[in-house]
Amino acid sequence: MLSPHSLGQSVRRVRMRWIGHELHAGVDLVVDTFDGAEAHRLAHNAEHEVTHAVPRLRKAVVHAYPAEFAGHGHAGP
C-alpha cells in the first residue's frame, strides 16, 4: 500500500468510492517541498503505487499540498 514515509510525505485523506464494479480513489498528500515538479512527481508515483496495491482500484487522483499550507483551503479534514 501507499507508504508515505518512503516518499517523504504524509497522507492527509483518502476517499474511495465504487463506480459499478470498480473503485476510484482521491488522495490528498502533504509534501515537504514547494517545488511544483517534485510535488507532481511524488503525486504521480503515489497514483501508480496505490492503483497497483489495491484490488479493483482502476483510477486514483492524487493531489499534493505543501506542508505549510496543508491546513488551509479545501484539503481540510
N, CA, C and O atoms as a GROMACS GRO file, in nm:
protein
  308
    1MET      N    1   0.084  -0.118   0.000
    1MET     CA    2   0.000   0.000   0.000
    1MET      C    3   0.087   0.124   0.000
    1MET      O    4   0.209   0.114   0.017
    2LEU      N    5   0.028   0.236  -0.018
    2LEU     CA    6   0.099   0.363  -0.023
    2LEU      C    7   0.177   0.384   0.106
    2LEU      O    8   0.121   0.380   0.215
    3SER      N    9   0.306   0.406   0.092
    3SER     CA   10   0.393   0.425   0.208
    3SER      C   11   0.439   0.570   0.214
    3SER      O   12   0.534   0.607   0.145
    4PRO      N   13   0.373   0.652   0.295
    4PRO     CA   14   0.406   0.794   0.296
    4PRO      C   15   0.548   0.823   0.338
    4PRO      O   16   0.610   0.916   0.286
    5HIS      N   17   0.602   0.746   0.431
    5HIS     CA   18   0.736   0.776   0.479
    5HIS      C   19   0.841   0.746   0.374
    5HIS      O   20   0.942   0.816   0.368
    6SER      N   21   0.822   0.646   0.292
    6SER     CA   22   0.919   0.617   0.187
    6SER      C   23   0.920   0.725   0.080
    6SER      O   24   1.019   0.740   0.009
    7LEU      N   25   0.810   0.801   0.068
    7LEU     CA   26   0.803   0.909  -0.029
    7LEU      C   27   0.831   1.044   0.035
    7LEU      O   28   0.832   1.146  -0.035
    8GLY      N   29   0.855   1.048   0.166
    8GLY     CA   30   0.887   1.172   0.235
    8GLY      C   31   0.768   1.265   0.252
    8GLY      O   32   0.783   1.386   0.239
    9GLN      N   33   0.652   1.211   0.281
    9GLN     CA   34   0.529   1.290   0.292
    9GLN      C   35   0.431   1.218   0.382
    9GLN      O   36   0.459   1.107   0.428
   10SER      N   37   0.317   1.278   0.406
   10SER     CA   38   0.212   1.211   0.482
   10SER      C   39   0.084   1.209   0.399
   10SER      O   40   0.064   1.292   0.311
   11VAL      N   41  -0.001   1.113   0.430
   11VAL     CA   42  -0.130   1.102   0.363
   11VAL      C   43  -0.231   1.172   0.453
   11VAL      O   44  -0.252   1.132   0.568
   12ARG      N   45  -0.294   1.274   0.400
   12ARG     CA   46  -0.390   1.350   0.480
   12ARG      C   47  -0.530   1.289   0.473
   12ARG      O   48  -0.599   1.278   0.574
   13ARG      N   49  -0.570   1.249   0.352
   13ARG     CA   50  -0.706   1.197   0.336
   13ARG      C   51  -0.709   1.102   0.216
   13ARG      O   52  -0.643   1.125   0.115
   14VAL      N   53  -0.787   0.996   0.230
   14VAL     CA   54  -0.812   0.903   0.121
   14VAL      C   55  -0.962   0.883   0.111
   14VAL      O   56  -1.028   0.855   0.211
   15ARG      N   57  -1.015   0.899  -0.009
   15ARG     CA   58  -1.157   0.875  -0.034
   15ARG      C   59  -1.166   0.771  -0.146
   15ARG      O   60  -1.102   0.785  -0.250
   16MET      N   61  -1.246   0.667  -0.123
   16MET     CA   62  -1.267   0.565  -0.226
   16MET      C   63  -1.416   0.548  -0.245
   16MET      O   64  -1.494   0.553  -0.150
   17ARG      N   65  -1.454   0.527  -0.370
   17ARG     CA   66  -1.596   0.502  -0.398
   17ARG      C   67  -1.607   0.399  -0.510
   17ARG      O   68  -1.525   0.391  -0.601
   18TRP      N   69  -1.712   0.323  -0.499
   18TRP     CA   70  -1.742   0.225  -0.602
   18TRP      C   71  -1.814   0.296  -0.717
   18TRP      O   72  -1.906   0.375  -0.696
   19ILE      N   73  -1.771   0.266  -0.836
   19ILE     CA   74  -1.841   0.309  -0.958
   19ILE      C   75  -1.859   0.180  -1.038
   19ILE      O   76  -1.766   0.130  -1.101
   20GLY      N   77  -1.981   0.128  -1.034
   20GLY     CA   78  -2.004  -0.003  -1.094
   20GLY      C   79  -1.928  -0.108  -1.014
   20GLY      O   80  -1.946  -0.120  -0.892
   21HIS      N   81  -1.843  -0.184  -1.082
   21HIS     CA   82  -1.763  -0.288  -1.017
   21HIS      C   83  -1.618  -0.246  -0.999
   21HIS      O   84  -1.531  -0.330  -0.978
   22GLU      N   85  -1.592  -0.116  -1.007
   22GLU     CA   86  -1.456  -0.064  -0.994
   22GLU      C   87  -1.448   0.038  -0.882
   22GLU      O   88  -1.546   0.106  -0.851
   23LEU      N   89  -1.331   0.047  -0.822
   23LEU     CA   90  -1.305   0.150  -0.721
   23LEU      C   91  -1.232   0.267  -0.786
   23LEU      O   92  -1.146   0.249  -0.872
   24HIS      N   93  -1.267   0.388  -0.743
   24HIS     CA   94  -1.195   0.510  -0.781
   24HIS      C   95  -1.155   0.577  -0.650
   24HIS      O   96  -1.231   0.574  -0.553
   25ALA      N   97  -1.037   0.638  -0.648
   25ALA     CA   98  -0.987   0.698  -0.524
   25ALA      C   99  -0.940   0.841  -0.546
   25ALA      O  100  -0.896   0.878  -0.654
   26GLY      N  101  -0.951   0.918  -0.441
   26GLY     CA  102  -0.893   1.052  -0.434
   26GLY      C  103  -0.804   1.056  -0.311
   26GLY      O  104  -0.847   1.016  -0.202
   27VAL      N  105  -0.682   1.103  -0.327
   27VAL     CA  106  -0.586   1.104  -0.218
   27VAL      C  107  -0.527   1.244  -0.205
   27VAL      O  108  -0.489   1.305  -0.305
   28ASP      N  109  -0.520   1.295  -0.083
   28ASP     CA  110  -0.454   1.422  -0.054
   28ASP      C  111  -0.325   1.392   0.020
   28ASP      O  112  -0.326   1.331   0.126
   29LEU      N  113  -0.213   1.435  -0.038
   29LEU     CA  114  -0.082   1.416   0.023
   29LEU      C  115  -0.028   1.547   0.075
   29LEU      O  116  -0.054   1.653   0.018
   30VAL      N  117   0.044   1.540   0.184
   30VAL     CA  118   0.119   1.656   0.233
   30VAL      C  119   0.265   1.628   0.200
   30VAL      O  120   0.321   1.527   0.241
   31VAL      N  121   0.326   1.720   0.125
   31VAL     CA  122   0.464   1.702   0.081
   31VAL      C  123   0.554   1.807   0.145
   31VAL      O  124   0.509   1.914   0.185
   32ASP      N  125   0.681   1.774   0.153
   32ASP     CA  126   0.780   1.862   0.216
   32ASP      C  127   0.851   1.950   0.115
   32ASP      O  128   0.966   1.989   0.138
   33THR      N  129   0.786   1.983   0.005
   33THR     CA  130   0.853   2.062  -0.099
   33THR      C  131   0.759   2.168  -0.154
   33THR      O  132   0.638   2.149  -0.159
   34PHE      N  133   0.817   2.279  -0.196
   34PHE     CA  134   0.742   2.382  -0.268
   34PHE      C  135   0.764   2.368  -0.418
   34PHE      O  136   0.699   2.436  -0.497
   35ASP      N  137   0.855   2.280  -0.458
   35ASP     CA  138   0.889   2.260  -0.599
   35ASP      C  139   0.772   2.189  -0.668
   35ASP      O  140   0.742   2.074  -0.638
   36GLY      N  141   0.708   2.258  -0.761
   36GLY     CA  142   0.592   2.203  -0.830
   36GLY      C  143   0.623   2.075  -0.905
   36GLY      O  144   0.543   1.982  -0.904
   37ALA      N  145   0.738   2.069  -0.971
   37ALA     CA  146   0.775   1.950  -1.047
   37ALA      C  147   0.796   1.831  -0.954
   37ALA      O  148   0.755   1.719  -0.985
   38GLU      N  149   0.858   1.854  -0.840
   38GLU     CA  150   0.881   1.747  -0.743
   38GLU      C  151   0.748   1.700  -0.682
   38GLU      O  152   0.727   1.580  -0.666
   39ALA      N  153   0.660   1.793  -0.649
   39ALA     CA  154   0.529   1.757  -0.596
   39ALA      C  155   0.450   1.675  -0.698
   39ALA      O  156   0.383   1.578  -0.662
   40HIS      N  157   0.458   1.713  -0.826
   40HIS     CA  158   0.389   1.639  -0.931
   40HIS      C  159   0.446   1.498  -0.942
   40HIS      O  160   0.371   1.401  -0.957
   41ARG      N  161   0.578   1.485  -0.936
   41ARG     CA  162   0.642   1.354  -0.944
   41ARG      C  163   0.598   1.265  -0.828
   41ARG      O  164   0.567   1.148  -0.848
   42LEU      N  165   0.594   1.321  -0.707
   42LEU     CA  166   0.550   1.244  -0.591
   42LEU      C  167   0.405   1.199  -0.606
   42LEU      O  168   0.371   1.084  -0.576
   43ALA      N  169   0.318   1.289  -0.654
   43ALA     CA  170   0.177   1.254  -0.674
   43ALA      C  171   0.162   1.146  -0.780
   43ALA      O  172   0.084   1.053  -0.763
   44HIS      N  173   0.236   1.158  -0.889
   44HIS     CA  174   0.229   1.058  -0.996
   44HIS      C  175   0.276   0.922  -0.946
   44HIS      O  176   0.213   0.820  -0.974
   45ASN      N  177   0.386   0.919  -0.871
   45ASN     CA  178   0.435   0.793  -0.815
   45ASN      C  179   0.334   0.732  -0.719
   45ASN      O  180   0.315   0.610  -0.717
   46ALA      N  181   0.269   0.816  -0.639
   46ALA     CA  182   0.168   0.767  -0.545
   46ALA      C  183   0.048   0.708  -0.620
   46ALA      O  184  -0.004   0.604  -0.581
   47GLU      N  185   0.005   0.773  -0.729
   47GLU     CA  186  -0.105   0.719  -0.810
   47GLU      C  187  -0.070   0.581  -0.862
   47GLU      O  188  -0.151   0.489  -0.854
   48HIS      N  189   0.050   0.566  -0.913
   48HIS     CA  190   0.094   0.437  -0.967
   48HIS      C  191   0.098   0.331  -0.857
   48HIS      O  192   0.049   0.219  -0.875
   49GLU      N  193   0.156   0.366  -0.743
   49GLU     CA  194   0.170   0.271  -0.632
   49GLU      C  195   0.035   0.225  -0.579
   49GLU      O  196   0.014   0.106  -0.558
   50VAL      N  197  -0.055   0.319  -0.557
   50VAL     CA  198  -0.184   0.283  -0.497
   50VAL      C  199  -0.272   0.204  -0.595
   50VAL      O  200  -0.344   0.114  -0.552
   51THR      N  201  -0.269   0.236  -0.724
   51THR     CA  202  -0.352   0.160  -0.818
   51THR      C  203  -0.305   0.016  -0.834
   51THR      O  204  -0.384  -0.072  -0.867
   52HIS      N  205  -0.177  -0.009  -0.810
   52HIS     CA  206  -0.127  -0.146  -0.818
   52HIS      C  207  -0.142  -0.221  -0.685
   52HIS      O  208  -0.135  -0.344  -0.683
   53ALA      N  209  -0.162  -0.149  -0.576
   53ALA     CA  210  -0.169  -0.212  -0.444
   53ALA      C  211  -0.312  -0.250  -0.403
   53ALA      O  212  -0.330  -0.341  -0.322
   54VAL      N  213  -0.412  -0.182  -0.458
   54VAL     CA  214  -0.550  -0.204  -0.415
   54VAL      C  215  -0.627  -0.279  -0.523
   54VAL      O  216  -0.642  -0.230  -0.634
   55PRO      N  217  -0.675  -0.399  -0.491
   55PRO     CA  218  -0.753  -0.475  -0.589
   55PRO      C  219  -0.877  -0.397  -0.634
   55PRO      O  220  -0.944  -0.332  -0.553
   56ARG      N  221  -0.906  -0.404  -0.761
   56ARG     CA  222  -1.023  -0.342  -0.825
   56ARG      C  223  -1.018  -0.190  -0.832
   56ARG      O  224  -1.112  -0.127  -0.878
   57LEU      N  225  -0.907  -0.130  -0.786
   57LEU     CA  226  -0.891   0.014  -0.799
   57LEU      C  227  -0.845   0.044  -0.941
   57LEU      O  228  -0.737   0.001  -0.982
   58ARG      N  229  -0.926   0.118  -1.015
   58ARG     CA  230  -0.896   0.147  -1.155
   58ARG      C  231  -0.845   0.287  -1.178
   58ARG      O  232  -0.779   0.314  -1.278
   59LYS      N  233  -0.875   0.378  -1.085
   59LYS     CA  234  -0.831   0.517  -1.104
   59LYS      C  235  -0.804   0.580  -0.968
   59LYS      O  236  -0.881   0.563  -0.874
   60ALA      N  237  -0.692   0.652  -0.961
   60ALA     CA  238  -0.659   0.728  -0.840
   60ALA      C  239  -0.614   0.867  -0.883
   60ALA      O  240  -0.531   0.882  -0.973
   61VAL      N  241  -0.670   0.967  -0.819
   61VAL     CA  242  -0.629   1.105  -0.842
   61VAL      C  243  -0.563   1.152  -0.713
   61VAL      O  244  -0.626   1.153  -0.607
   62VAL      N  245  -0.437   1.190  -0.722
   62VAL     CA  246  -0.360   1.232  -0.605
   62VAL      C  247  -0.328   1.380  -0.616
   62VAL      O  248  -0.275   1.425  -0.718
   63HIS      N  249  -0.361   1.454  -0.511
   63HIS     CA  250  -0.329   1.597  -0.502
   63HIS      C  251  -0.220   1.613  -0.397
   63HIS      O  252  -0.229   1.556  -0.288
   64ALA      N  253  -0.118   1.692  -0.428
   64ALA     CA  254  -0.008   1.717  -0.335
   64ALA      C  255  -0.018   1.860  -0.282
   64ALA      O  256  -0.034   1.955  -0.358
   65TYR      N  257  -0.007   1.873  -0.150
   65TYR     CA  258  -0.014   2.003  -0.084
   65TYR      C  259   0.114   2.025  -0.004
   65TYR      O  260   0.155   1.936   0.070
   66PRO      N  261   0.178   2.142  -0.015
   66PRO     CA  262   0.294   2.170   0.069
   66PRO      C  263   0.254   2.168   0.217
   66PRO      O  264   0.144   2.211   0.253
   67ALA      N  265   0.341   2.118   0.301
   67ALA     CA  266   0.312   2.104   0.444
   67ALA      C  267   0.269   2.236   0.507
   67ALA      O  268   0.182   2.236   0.595
   68GLU      N  269   0.326   2.347   0.463
   68GLU     CA  270   0.295   2.477   0.522
   68GLU      C  271   0.152   2.520   0.496
   68GLU      O  272   0.097   2.600   0.571
   69PHE      N  273   0.089   2.468   0.389
   69PHE     CA  274  -0.046   2.508   0.352
   69PHE      C  275  -0.148   2.396   0.367
   69PHE      O  276  -0.264   2.415   0.330
   70ALA      N  277  -0.109   2.283   0.419
   70ALA     CA  278  -0.198   2.166   0.424
   70ALA      C  279  -0.320   2.188   0.511
   70ALA      O  280  -0.421   2.120   0.491
   71GLY      N  281  -0.315   2.280   0.604
   71GLY     CA  282  -0.429   2.304   0.692
   71GLY      C  283  -0.527   2.406   0.638
   71GLY      O  284  -0.626   2.437   0.705
   72HIS      N  285  -0.503   2.460   0.519
   72HIS     CA  286  -0.587   2.566   0.462
   72HIS      C  287  -0.662   2.516   0.339
   72HIS      O  288  -0.621   2.419   0.276
   73GLY      N  289  -0.770   2.582   0.306
   73GLY     CA  290  -0.842   2.554   0.182
   73GLY      C  291  -0.923   2.426   0.188
   73GLY      O  292  -0.961   2.381   0.296
   74HIS      N  293  -0.950   2.368   0.072
   74HIS     CA  294  -1.038   2.253   0.062
   74HIS      C  295  -0.972   2.122   0.099
   74HIS      O  296  -1.038   2.018   0.095
   75ALA      N  297  -0.846   2.120   0.135
   75ALA     CA  298  -0.779   1.996   0.174
   75ALA      C  299  -0.796   1.966   0.322
   75ALA      O  300  -0.721   1.886   0.378
   76GLY      N  301  -0.893   2.029   0.385
   76GLY     CA  302  -0.915   2.011   0.528
   76GLY      C  303  -0.964   1.873   0.564
   76GLY      O  304  -0.997   1.793   0.476
   77PRO      N  305  -0.969   1.842   0.694
   77PRO     CA  306  -1.007   1.709   0.741
   77PRO      C  307  -1.147   1.668   0.705
   77PRO      O  308  -1.190   1.557   0.739
   0.00000   0.00000   0.00000
